[in-house]
Amino acid sequence: MRIKSRFAQVLAVAALPLALAACSGGSSDSAAPGKEPKAKNLNAGLMTGSQLKGVLAPASFFPSHLSPMKDGFTDSGKQYASTVSRDTAKPDCVKFENTTWLDVTGYKGGASFALGGYANKDETEVMVQEIDVFQGATAASVMKEVRAAAGTCASFTNLQDHSKAKLVGTTTPGLGDDAYTMTITSAQWENGTTLVAARVGNAVVSVTSSTGKDNGAAEAAKLAKHVVDSLKAAQAKS
């Protein structure tokens, strides 16, 4: 499981409007007379990374043989990332092996996010939870692209041992507003990995689990339900 951090990326994107403003310089004398309409705040009402951090499942939730992963915890704090268009290139299937595998959809994370990962000593068993909050109706589009990427990546070459990996996905009823579960296996592995994506309003919960003898399925389902329920409760209060 490769660890990729969203935090540096979010900081860079969030800083872009400031940099553009600084570069614009000059006087505003050339502007047309009259008051300009105020731009709509697309982040109004969205939970921040600091708030999402409190929604994640606590350490006590995870199996006792798993510990917090080094550099496995991050969030976007009180900042929001600027809107970035989706990368429409063909999905890079090996991204399903990242802790931040939602990037395989072409969306580079949400306007805000929080994630945390746990693993055993040699990281052969991993459980990762992430919440991304998106502007407008983007979360529904993310779920659509999860399904599309799963179809494209039904078979791909694993990056670590170059074995042939098989991905099977199915819609998961009763979990949030929309949910999709995927299992990645290989004939050369002792155990596979289960991934779950679940939409809760404008947020997408993504979960990874390779814990247990069932390709991580039971623990993934348990973790996804916990985070979804916790997120619903937090959204109701906000």
N, C-alpha and C positions, 0 to 999 in steps of 0.2 A: 504494500500500500504506500503510494507516494504522497508525501505531505506537501501541499501547496497552500501558501498563505494568501488570503484575499486582502489583508489589511493594508499592505503597501500599495496595492492597486487602488483601493478605495481612497486613500489619502491623495494619490496622484490625480485621480479623476476629480475629487472634490476641490482640489487646488486649481484646476484648470480655469474656472470662471474668474477667479481672482487674478490669475496671470493675464488673461485676456483683457480684463478691465484695466490692469496696470499698463498694458501695452497700447491701449486705445488713446490715452493721453489727450492733449489738445483741449480746446474750449468747447463748451456746449452752446455757444452763441449762434451756431448755424442751425440749431434745432428749430423745428417749426413752433410758432407761438402756441400757447395753450398747454394745459396739463395732459401729459401722456397717460394712457390707461395703465393701471397697475397690472403687472404680469401675474397670472394665476400661479399660486404656490402648489406645485404638483406633489409636494411632500407633506402637505397639511394632513394631520391625522395619522400619519404613518408612525409606527413604533420605531424608536431608535435602537441602535445596537446595544446600548447600555440597558435598555428595557428588555430586549430579547435575551440578553445574557441571563437574566433572572428567570426566564421561561425554560431554559434548558434543564434537562434531568440532572439532579445532583449526583455527586459521587456515590452516595449510598444506594442509588438505584442500580448500579452496575455490579456484575459478578465480582466476588471478592478477589479473584486472581487477576483482575484487570486494574491497572493504575493509570493516572493521567499521562498522556503522551507528551514527550518533550516538544515544546513549540506547537502543541496540539490545541491550544485555546486562543481565540482571538475574536474581536468584534469591532464594529465600526464606530463605537463610542456614541457621541451625540451628533456626529456629522452625517450628512447624506451625500451619496455619490451623485454626480450629474447623470442625466439620462444618456445612455449610450446605445446606439443602434445594434441590433443583433447581427452577429457574424453569420452570414448565410452560406458559408463554405460547407462542404460535406463534413459531417461529424467526425471528429478524431476519436475513434473508438477506445483508444488506450486511456482517454480521460475518465472512463468509467472506473479506472483503477486508482484515481486520486481521491483524497479525502473530500475535496471540493468537486465532486464529479458532476455537479449540476452544470458546470461550464460546457459539458458536451452538447448542450442545447443551443449553444451560440450566444447565450446571455452571460455576460461577465459579472454575475452576482446581482443582487438587488440594490435598491437605494440605501438599505441598511441590512446588516446581517450579524449573526453570532454563531459560533461553532465551538465544539469541544470534542476531544477524542480520548479514548481509553484503549489500552492494549496490554497484553502480557509481556514478559521480559523480552522475548525475541520477536515480538510483533507479528506472530503467526495468527493470533486472535485479536481482532480489532473491532471496536464499536465507535462509530462517529455520528454525531448529531449536528445538524445545521438548520438554521432558519434564515431565509432571505425574504425581505419585504420589497414588493415592487410597486411602482406607480401605476395608477389607472387599472386597466384590465390585463396588464402584462402577465400576472401570475397564471391566468388561464392559458395564455399563449405558451408559457414555459412548460406547462403540463402537456400541451399538444406536442411540443418539440421533444419532450422526454420520450413519448411514445414513438415518435418518428425516428429518433436516434436509436432506440432499442431495436426497431425493425431493421435499420441500416446495419447495426452492429450485432446481428444474430450470430455471426461468427467472425472472430478477429484474432490476431496474433498477440498473445500476452507479451508485454514489454520486458518483464523480469526474466522469464525462462524461455521465452519464444515458443511456448506451446500454443496449441490451438484452443482458444477459449470459446465457449458457447454461452449465449445470453438468451434467456427466455423471459418474457414479460407478460403480465396479466393485470387487468383492472381489479382493484381491491375495493369492494363495496363496504360502506359503513365507516369509512375513515375520512373525516373532514368532508370538504365539498367535492373532492375528487382525489383519487389515489391510484397509484400504479406501483406494482411490485415486480422486481427483476431478480433473477438468479443467474450468477455467472459461475460456470463450472469448467473443468478441464480433466481429461483422462489422466493427466500427470499430477493432479493435485489430490491430496487426501480429503480436503474439504473445500467447498466453494464459498461464495460470498453472496449475501442478499442485500439488495438496495431497495429502498422505499422512498417514493416521492408522494407527498400529500399536500393538497392546497387547502388553506384555511383562509377564506376571504382573499385579501391581497398578499398573502404570504405563502411561501412554499417550504415545507419541512422536508429535508432530505436526510436519510439515515443509511448507514452502512453497518453490516455485521458479518463477521466470519467466525463468530463464537458458537460453539456447540457442534454436534455431529450431523446437523441437518442443513448444512450450508449457511448457517447463521439465521435461518428463517424465523424461528421462534423468538429469538432475542431481538431481531430487527422489528418484528411485528409489535412486540411488547414496548420497545423504545419509541417507535413511531406513534403508537396510541398515547403514550404518556406525554410526549411533546405536543401532539395535536390537542389533547385535552387541556394541557397547561396553557397553550397559546389561545385557545378559545376563551378560557377564563380571563386571561390577561386582556384580550381584545374587548371583552364585555365591560371591563372596568375602565378602559381608556376612552 
